[in-house]
Amino acid sequence: MNSKDDLADWLHDHVFDESSETAERSTRLVMWITAAMMVLEITAGWLYNSMSLLADGWHMSSHALAIGLSAMAYVTARTYAKDPRFAFGTWKIEVLAGFASALFLVGVAITMVIGSLERLIAPEAIQYQEAMVVGVLGLAVNIVCALILGRAHHHDHGPGHGHPHAHEHGAQGAHGHHDLNLKSAYLHVVADAFTSVLAILALAGGWLFGWSWLDPLMGIIGAVLVALWAKDLLIETGKVLLDREMDHPVVAEIKDVVEADTQSQVADLHVWRVGKKVYACALTVVTRDRALTPAVVRERLAVHEEIIHSTIEIHQRP
C-alpha cells in the first residue's frame, strides 16, 4: 500500500451539518406568499389611508426580502458544502442569513416608529372598513405561513434527525440547537402576524369609537416588540458567528472527561460550533501519564457525540 492509500484513511469532509430540504422548500414558499401579500397591503394602505396597513405592508417588504435571504442561504450552503475553502463547512452561511434578517427587523421597527409618529402629528382620514378587510386577510396569510414554517421546524427536530444520541445540556443546550436561519424566517412571519393583529385592533377602535390616534399608537407598540425580538435573534446568531461558546456546558464536560485520570490537566481549550448540535475543539493537555496519547483523549471525548472534530496536543510533565 502506497503513502496515498495510507493518507486516504485519515481524510474526511467537513460537512458537519446538512441543510434541511423541508426548511428550504418551506422558506421559499413563504417568501412568495409574503411578497404577494406585501403588494396587496401596501396598495390597500395607500388607497384607504391606513398607517397600520402601510406599516404592515412596508415592513412586510423587509420580511419578504429577509425570508428570501434565508431561502438563498440554504441554497448557497448546499451548493458550497464540498468547497475546501470553508475550513469547517458552510453551515454558518445560514447563521449569517439569520443575523442579517435580525438587522432587517431592526430597520422595520425604526420605519414603523417614524411613520407612526408622523401620523400622530398630522393625522389623516382612514377608510376603516376597507382597511380592516385587508388586515384580516393579511393575518390569515401570516398564520398560514407560520404553520408552514412551524411544520418545517418540527420535521427538522423529529426522530432520527441529525445526531439522536448526542447529549443534551439543559435549557442552554436546547436553545442553541435551533435552526437559526429557519427561526429568523419564522420570526419575521410572527412579527407580521402580530402587526396585523395590532392593525386590526387599531382600525376597529377608530371605526367604532373614533380613536384615530390608536392606529399610529399600535404602530409604535408593534415596533417596540419587533425590536425586542430582533435583539434576541442578534444575540443568538452573533454568539455563533463570533464563536462565543466557551460558556456552554460542553466546555466543562470536555475538561471533566480529559482530566478524569487525575494526572492530566487541560492547559488550553477552544470550543466552537460547526453545526446546530455539533462542536469542534482544540485542546492542549499537560500530563504525567506516559500512556496518554491523542487517541486515548479522543476515546474519552467519544462519550460526547456532539464533539465531532478535535485537535489534540499533549505535553508530558517531567
N, C-alpha and C positions, 0 to 999 in steps of 0.2 A: 504494500500500500504506500503510495507516494505522499508527500507532505500536504498536497492539496486535499487529498482524501481525508487525512487526519484533521485538517483545519475545518472541513465541512461539518464535522461532528459538533463543532463549537459555534458555528454560525447560526443566527436566528434573526427573524424580522423584528420590527419594532411597532407592530400593530397591537397595542395593548388594550384598546377599547374600540370596537367596531360600532359605527353609527347604526341606529335603528331605522330600518326601512319603513316601518309603520310611522315613526315620528316624522320622517322626511316627507312621506306622502301626505300625512295629515296636515303638516305645516304648510305645504304647498297649496292644498285645497283651501285652507283657512285664509291664506293670503289672497286668493282670487275672490272669495266671498267678501272679505273685508274691503277690498278695493271697490267692489261693486256697490256695497253699502255706503262707503265713503262718498262716492259720487252722488248718490241719492240724497244723503243727509246735507251735504254742502249746498246742493241745488235747492232743497226744500228750505233750509235755514235762510238762504238769501231771498227766496220768494216770499216766505212767511215772516221774515224779520225776527227770527228767534235766535238770541245769543246762545242759548243752551244747545240748540241743534247745530248752529255754526261751530261752536266749540267742540261738540261731539264729532262733527264731521271732519273738522280740520285736524283734531288730534287723532282721529281715525286714519287720516292720511299718513301721519307719522307711524301709526301702528302697522298699516299696510306695508310701509317701507321696511320697518323693523322686522316684521314677520317674514317678509321676502328675504331679508338678510339672513334670518335663521334658516330658511329653506336652502339658500345658497351655501351656507356654511356646511350643511350636511353633504351637499354635492361636492364641495371643494375638499372636505376632509376625506371623503371616499375616493375622490379622483387621485389625490396625492398620498394616499395611505402607504404606498410602497416606495415613495420618493426618499432616497437615502439622505437627502439634505436635512430632513427632520429627524433630529437625534433621538427623540422619544415619541415618534408618531405625530399624527395630525389632530389628535383629539382636542387640543387647546384652540384650534380654529373655531370649534363650536362654542367654547367658553368665551372666546373673543367676541363672537357674534352676540352672545348674551350680554356682555359688558357694553357693547355698542347699543344694544336695544335699551339698556337701562339709561344710557345717555339720552336716547330719543325720548324716553319717558320724562326725564328732567325738562327737556325742551318743550314737551307737551304741556307740562304743568306751568311753565313760565308763560307760554302763549295764552293759556286759559285764564291766568290771573290778569294779564294785560287786557285781554278782550272783555273780561267781566268788569274790570274797573272802569273801562271806557263806557260801558252800558250803564253802570251805576251813576256816573257823572252826567251822561247825556242819554237818558232812556228814550227808547223808540217804541212805537206801537207794534204789537205782536199778534199774528193770526193764530190764536191758541189752538183751536180745534184741528186745523190742518197740521200744525206743527206736532201735536200730540200723536196723530196717526203715524207720522214718520218716526217719532220717538219710540213708539211701541214696536214698530216694525224693526227698528234698529236693535232694540233689546232682544227681540226674538232671534234675530240673526246672531247676536253675540252669544246667546245661550246655546244655539246650535254649534257654533264654533268652539265654545268651551267644552261641550260634550265630545266633540271630535278629538280635541287635544287631550282631554281627560282620559279618553279611551286609549290613546296612544301612550300616555304615561303609564296606565295600568298594564298594557301589553309589555312595555319596556321593563317593568318590575315584576312581571309574572313568574311562575315557577319555571325553572330551567334556564333562566336568562342570566348571562354573564357568569359570575363565579358564585354558585349557590352555596359553597361551603366556606366562603370567606367569613371571618369573624366579624360580628357587629360591634360597635363601640358606643352603644347608648345613643342619646339624642344627637350628640355632635356628629357621630359617625353616620347615622342615618340621614341627617340633614345634608351632609356633604355628598351623598350618593345620588342626588337628583341629576337628571339630565338638565344642566343649566340652560342650554340652548332651547330645549323644549319648554322649560319653565318660563323663560323670558317671553316666548311666544304666547304661552298661556296667560301670563300676567298682563300682557297687552290686551288680550281679549277680555279678561276680567275687568280691567280698567275701563274698557269700552262699555261693558255691561253696566258697571257701577255708574258711569257718567250718564248713560241712558236713563237709568232709574232716577237720578237726580234731575235730569232734564224733564222727565215726565211729571215728577212731583212739583217742580217749579212751574211748569206750564199749567198744571191743574190748579195750583194756588192762585196764579194770575187770572185764570179763566173764571174760577168760582168766586174768588174774594177780591179780585183786583189788585193783588200783591205783585205788581210789576217788578219790584225790587228783588223778589225771590229768585227770578231767573238768573241774574248775574251773581247773586249770593251763592246759589248752588254751584255755579261755575267755579267760584273761589274755593268752596269746601272740597269739591272734587279735585281741584288742583293740588291742595294740600295733601290729600290722601294718596294721589298718584305719585307725588314727590316722595312720600314716605316709602311706598312700595319700591320706587326706583332706588332709593338709598339702600334698602336691604339687598336688592339684586346687585348693586355695585359692590357692596361689601363681599357677598358670596363669590362673585366672579373675580373680583380683584384679588382675593386670597389665593385663588388657584393660579391666576396669571403671574402673581408675584412669588409663587412658591412659598407662601406663608403657611406652612403646615406643621411647624415644629411644636405647636401646642396641641397637636392631635394625639389622642391616646395611643395610637400605634407607635409613636416615638418611644414612649415609656415601655411598651411591650417588647420592642426590639432590644432595648437595653436589658430588660429582665431576662430574656432568653439567652442573650450572649454572655451575660455576667453570672449565669446560674451556677457555674463551677467554682465560684468564689476566688479563682485565681486570675480571672480576666476582668479587664475594665474597658469600657468604651471611652476612648480618649477624644474621638471626633465623630460626629454623626450628622448626616444631611438626609432629609426625607422629603420627597416631593411627589405630588400626584401626577400620574401619567394616564389616568382614566377615571371614570366615575367612581369605581370601587377599588382601584389598584394603585400601588405606590412603587417607586424605586427608591433605593437608598445607597449611600456611600458611607462606609464607616471604617475607622481605624481602631484596632483593638491592641491593647498592651496587656501581655500575659506572662505568667511564669510556667504555664502548661506547655511543655515542649511538644506535645502531641496535637496541639491546636493548629489547625490549618484552615484556609478559606473554605474548603469543602465541609469541614466539621461545622463551621459557623453557618453555612448555608443549610445544613441539616437542621440546625436549631431554629433558624428562621422559617423553615418549611412549615412549622405549626401554624404560621400566619400566612394563609394562601393569598392574601391581598398584597404581600411583598413579592412582586414577580420579576424584579430586576435588582441585583445587588452588586456592588463593587466593594471588595473587602481587602483591607491592608492589615497585616499582623506584624507587631514588633515584640520580640522576646526580651523580657527583662533579664538582667544578669542574675 
